[in-house]
Amino acid sequence: MSERTEIERVIRQAYAARKSNNLEECLKVFADNPIFRMAGTPVTSPVTTASRNGEIDLRAAIGKLIASFEWIDHTIVSIVIDGSRAAVHGRVKMESIATGDVVETDVADFIEVRDGRITSFVEFCDTALVARLMGR
């Protein structure tokens, strides 16, 4: 299997795990001590996170996302792979657990995969929408 094919497989596995809303399945795709970040500032969005080489509790961060938003659907609009890195334009339909609102929004994810596991995952999303959906 080519490196490109393996990276795409891992990325699709990660999104399928998130769509299942199953924390344990989500964690399986990550390497030890990954970088995981929901980009933005905590001043404007309660979902933003920052990590540097495992300083974040990945279980707590992903658990918070699952507890806050149920993914109903996810579509990869486009994916660009360059070496071990990928840029993914995705569209997600999700329900806010706090408000019950169902929305569809676009996200941009920048992912690095090494040895079949995600070592870095940075997501850019509509942080104002996220804040509203979390009741803030």
Secondary structure as UniProt FT lines:
FT   HELIX           3..19
FT   TURN            20..21
FT   HELIX           23..28
FT   STRAND          30..38
FT   TURN            42..44
FT   TURN            46..47
FT   TURN            53..54
FT   HELIX           58..68
FT   STRAND          69..82
FT   TURN            83..84
FT   STRAND          85..96
FT   TURN            97..99
FT   STRAND          102..114
FT   TURN            115..116
FT   STRAND          117..124
FT   HELIX           127..133
FT   TURN            134..135
//
